Amino acid sequence: MQDTLAKVTQGAFKLALQILGQTSDAQDALQDSVSVAIAHRGAPNSSSADFKPWFFRVVRNKSIDKLREKKRHQTEEFDEQVPHVFETNLATDPEQAAQTTQLNQKIQAALAVLPEQQRELVLLKDYHQMSYLEIAEVLDIPKGTVMSGLHRARLALKTLLTETVGD
Protein backbone atom coordinates (compact mmCIF):
# COMPACT_ATOMS: atom_id res chain seq x y z
CA MET A 1 0.00 0.00 0.00
CA GLN A 2 2.88 2.38 0.74
CA ASP A 3 4.15 2.16 -2.86
CA THR A 4 0.72 3.05 -4.21
CA LEU A 5 0.34 5.90 -1.71
CA ALA A 6 3.75 7.27 -2.69
CA LYS A 7 2.71 7.36 -6.36
CA VAL A 8 -0.72 8.85 -5.74
CA THR A 9 0.27 11.38 -3.09
CA GLN A 10 2.27 13.60 -5.45
CA GLY A 11 -0.75 14.38 -7.60
CA ALA A 12 -3.02 14.47 -4.55
CA PHE A 13 -0.73 17.00 -2.85
CA LYS A 14 -0.89 19.22 -5.92
CA LEU A 15 -4.68 19.00 -5.87
CA ALA A 16 -4.75 19.98 -2.19
CA LEU A 17 -2.37 22.85 -2.94
CA GLN A 18 -4.54 24.01 -5.83
CA ILE A 19 -7.61 24.01 -3.59
CA LEU A 20 -6.00 25.49 -0.47
CA GLY A 21 -3.33 27.76 -1.91
CA GLN A 22 -0.86 27.22 0.93
CA THR A 23 1.77 24.51 1.22
CA SER A 24 1.36 23.93 4.95
CA ASP A 25 -2.42 23.53 4.67
CA ALA A 26 -2.02 21.18 1.70
CA GLN A 27 0.47 19.07 3.67
CA ASP A 28 -1.95 18.87 6.60
CA ALA A 29 -4.83 17.84 4.34
CA LEU A 30 -2.66 15.22 2.64
CA GLN A 31 -1.46 13.84 5.95
CA ASP A 32 -5.05 13.56 7.19
CA SER A 33 -5.98 11.82 3.94
CA VAL A 34 -3.16 9.31 4.20
CA SER A 35 -4.26 8.50 7.75
CA VAL A 36 -7.78 7.88 6.48
CA ALA A 37 -6.49 5.70 3.63
CA ILE A 38 -4.47 3.56 6.01
CA ALA A 39 -7.13 3.24 8.71
CA HIS A 40 -10.35 3.13 6.66
CA ARG A 41 -11.75 -0.39 6.49
CA GLY A 42 -13.92 0.38 3.46
CA ALA A 43 -11.06 1.81 1.39
CA PRO A 44 -10.52 0.21 -2.01
CA ASN A 45 -7.53 -2.08 -2.35
CA SER A 46 -4.50 0.07 -3.05
CA SER A 47 -3.69 -1.95 -6.17
CA SER A 48 -7.17 -1.53 -7.67
CA ALA A 49 -8.11 1.08 -10.24
CA ASP A 50 -10.69 2.46 -7.78
CA PHE A 51 -8.06 3.56 -5.26
CA LYS A 52 -6.81 6.74 -6.99
CA PRO A 53 -10.25 8.35 -7.49
CA TRP A 54 -11.23 7.33 -3.94
CA PHE A 55 -8.05 8.82 -2.49
CA PHE A 56 -8.42 12.05 -4.51
CA ARG A 57 -11.96 12.35 -3.17
CA VAL A 58 -10.66 11.99 0.40
CA VAL A 59 -8.00 14.66 -0.32
CA ARG A 60 -10.60 16.97 -1.84
CA ASN A 61 -12.92 16.54 1.13
CA LYS A 62 -10.12 17.09 3.65
CA SER A 63 -9.04 20.20 1.72
CA ILE A 64 -12.58 21.57 1.73
CA ASP A 65 -12.82 20.84 5.47
CA LYS A 66 -9.57 22.76 5.93
CA LEU A 67 -10.97 25.73 3.95
CA ARG A 68 -14.14 25.77 6.05
CA GLU A 69 -12.12 25.60 9.25
CA LYS A 70 -9.90 28.42 8.03
CA LYS A 71 -12.89 30.60 7.12
CA ARG A 72 -14.43 30.04 10.55
CA HIS A 73 -11.29 30.93 12.47
CA GLN A 74 -10.00 33.82 10.42
CA THR A 75 -11.40 37.20 9.58
CA GLU A 76 -8.80 37.77 6.90
CA GLU A 77 -9.71 37.06 3.34
CA PHE A 78 -8.34 33.80 1.89
CA ASP A 79 -5.48 34.40 -0.51
CA GLU A 80 -6.39 32.45 -3.66
CA GLN A 81 -3.03 32.81 -5.35
CA VAL A 82 -1.87 29.31 -6.15
CA PRO A 83 1.89 29.00 -5.81
CA HIS A 84 3.52 27.78 -8.98
CA VAL A 85 1.60 24.51 -9.18
CA PHE A 86 1.57 24.77 -12.96
CA GLU A 87 5.31 25.12 -13.36
CA THR A 88 6.82 23.53 -16.39
CA ASN A 89 10.43 23.04 -17.29
CA LEU A 90 11.30 26.44 -18.60
CA ALA A 91 13.18 26.67 -21.84
CA THR A 92 16.77 27.87 -21.84
CA ASP A 93 15.69 30.84 -23.98
CA PRO A 94 14.96 33.69 -21.53
CA GLU A 95 12.24 35.15 -23.77
CA GLN A 96 10.46 31.77 -23.99
CA ALA A 97 10.83 31.36 -20.22
CA ALA A 98 9.27 34.78 -19.62
CA GLN A 99 6.36 34.03 -21.98
CA THR A 100 5.74 30.69 -20.28
CA THR A 101 5.80 32.31 -16.85
CA GLN A 102 3.35 35.02 -17.99
CA LEU A 103 1.01 32.42 -19.48
CA ASN A 104 1.12 30.34 -16.28
CA GLN A 105 0.26 33.43 -14.24
CA LYS A 106 -2.68 34.26 -16.52
CA ILE A 107 -3.96 30.67 -16.30
CA GLN A 108 -3.65 30.69 -12.50
CA ALA A 109 -5.49 34.00 -12.27
CA ALA A 110 -8.26 32.79 -14.59
CA LEU A 111 -8.63 29.53 -12.66
CA ALA A 112 -8.91 31.47 -9.40
CA VAL A 113 -11.89 33.40 -10.83
CA LEU A 114 -13.79 30.28 -11.91
CA PRO A 115 -16.44 28.89 -9.55
CA GLU A 116 -15.10 26.10 -7.33
CA GLN A 117 -16.70 23.17 -9.18
CA GLN A 118 -15.58 24.43 -12.60
CA ARG A 119 -12.05 24.93 -11.27
CA GLU A 120 -12.02 21.40 -9.83
CA LEU A 121 -13.24 19.91 -13.11
CA VAL A 122 -10.50 21.62 -15.11
CA LEU A 123 -7.79 20.72 -12.61
CA LEU A 124 -8.80 17.07 -12.31
CA LYS A 125 -9.14 16.56 -16.07
CA ASP A 126 -6.45 18.73 -17.59
CA TYR A 127 -3.85 18.82 -14.86
CA HIS A 128 -4.30 15.46 -13.15
CA GLN A 129 -5.33 13.64 -16.36
CA MET A 130 -8.25 11.83 -14.73
CA SER A 131 -10.92 10.17 -16.83
CA TYR A 132 -14.51 11.44 -16.80
CA LEU A 133 -15.51 8.42 -14.72
CA GLU A 134 -12.74 9.03 -12.17
CA ILE A 135 -13.73 12.70 -11.89
CA ALA A 136 -17.36 11.66 -11.40
CA GLU A 137 -16.25 9.43 -8.53
CA VAL A 138 -14.09 12.13 -6.94
CA LEU A 139 -16.80 14.81 -7.12
CA ASP A 140 -19.69 12.38 -6.59
CA ILE A 141 -21.60 13.60 -9.64
CA PRO A 142 -22.81 11.79 -12.78
CA LYS A 143 -20.39 11.32 -15.68
CA GLY A 144 -22.61 13.39 -17.97
CA THR A 145 -22.49 16.26 -15.50
CA VAL A 146 -18.69 16.04 -15.55
CA MET A 147 -18.63 16.22 -19.33
CA SER A 148 -21.06 19.14 -19.66
CA GLY A 149 -19.58 20.97 -16.66
CA LEU A 150 -16.08 20.59 -18.05
CA HIS A 151 -17.23 21.98 -21.39
CA ARG A 152 -18.74 25.02 -19.67
CA ALA A 153 -15.67 25.44 -17.48
CA ARG A 154 -13.34 25.39 -20.48
CA LEU A 155 -15.50 27.94 -22.28
CA ALA A 156 -15.44 30.20 -19.22
CA LEU A 157 -11.67 29.74 -18.91
CA LYS A 158 -11.23 30.54 -22.60
CA THR A 159 -13.31 33.70 -22.20
CA LEU A 160 -11.30 34.80 -19.19
CA LEU A 161 -8.00 34.16 -20.95
CA THR A 162 -9.16 35.93 -24.12
CA GLU A 163 -10.13 38.98 -22.05
CA THR A 164 -6.67 39.12 -20.47
CA VAL A 165 -4.70 38.75 -23.71
CA GLY A 166 -4.61 42.49 -24.09
CA ASP A 167 -3.28 42.98 -20.55
N, C-alpha and C positions, 0 to 999 in steps of 0.2 A: 504494500500500500504506500510505503514511503516513496518509492520510485515514481509512482503515478502522481502522488501529491507534489513531488518536486517538479514534475513536468507541467502540471496544471497550475501550480501556484504563481508562476511568472505571469501568465496571462491574466489570472484572477487578481493578482496584485495591481496590474495596470488598470483593470476595470474598477477596482476599489479606488484607485488614485484618480481616475477620470470622474468618478461620482463624487468623491469627497474633496479633491483638490489639494490635500495636504498629505505628505508622506507619512507622518506619524499616525494620523487617523487611518490611513489605508493599511498600514502595518498592523494596527490594532484590530481592524475589521478582518484582515486576513488571518491573524492569529486566532481570533474567535471562531472563524470559519473552519480552520484546520482542527480545532478542538472539537467542534461539532462533527466533522467528518470522521474523526477517530472514534468518538464516543457514541455516535448515533447508531442505534441498532437497525434502523430501517434504511440506512444509506445503501445505495447501489454498490455492488462489488467494484472495487477500484479498477479492475481490469475490464469492466464492461463499458460499452459505448454510452451507457446512461450516466456514468459517473461525472463526466465533465460538465454537461448541462446542469446536473443536480448541484454540483459544487459551485458553479457560477451563480446559481440561484441563491445558494446559501450566502455567498459573498455579497451579492446584490442586496439581499435582505439585511445582512449585518451592516452594510454601508448605509443603507437607508435608516436603520435604527440609530446609527452613529450620527447621521445628519439631524434626525429628530431630537436626539439628546443634546446635540450642540445648539440647536435653535432654542430649546427650552432653557438652557443654562447660560446663554450669552445674549446680550442685547446688541452686540456688534453685528453688522451685516456680514453674511458668509461671503468670503472671497472666492469667486468662481473661476479664477484664473487657474487653468490646469498646467502644472509645470510640465515641461517638455516631454509629454508622454508620446508625442507623435514624431519624435526625433528620428531622423534617418541618417544614414552615413553620408555626411556632406562631401561633396565633390572637392577635389583639390583646387579647383578654380574658385577664387574668392568671390567673383561675381555670381557664379552658380550657387555657391554656398549662401550668399546673401539673399538671392531670390528664393531659395528653398526655405530659409528661415522666415522670410516675410510671408510666404505662402502658408507655412505651418502656423504662424501667428494668426493669420486671417481665418484659417480653418478652425483653430481653437476658439477664436472669438465668436465665429458663427455658430459653432456647436454649443457654446455657453448660452446663446440666445434662444436656441431651440427649446421647446417644452421637454420636460424630463423624459417622457416615454419616447419621443422622437429621437432624442439624443441617444438613449439607450439602444434603440433599434439600429441606428447608424453605427454606433461603436461596436455592438456585438456582431453585426454582419460584416462591416467593412474593415474594422480594425482587428477583431478577434476571429474573423473568418468562420463564424458559426453558420450552420445550415438554418433554413427557415424553421425546421422542426425543433432543432436545439434551442433556438431563440424563443419559440413558442413555449418550450418547457421552462426555460429560465424565467420568462416574464409571466407565465401561467395565463397565456392567451391563445386563441385558436391560430393555426398556421395561416389561414386566410387574412386574419387581422394583422399578422406580422407582415405579410406581403403588401397589403394595401397601405399599412402604416409606414412601412419602409419607403414605399413609393412617394407618399406625401412628405415624409421627412427629407428625402433626397431633393424633392422639388423645392421645399422650403430652404434647404441648405444652399441649393443652386441660386435661388433668389437672393439670399443674404450675401453670398460670395459675389454675385454679379453686381450688387449694389455697392460693394466695397472695392471693386476693381479700380474705380476712379480715385480712391483714397491714396 
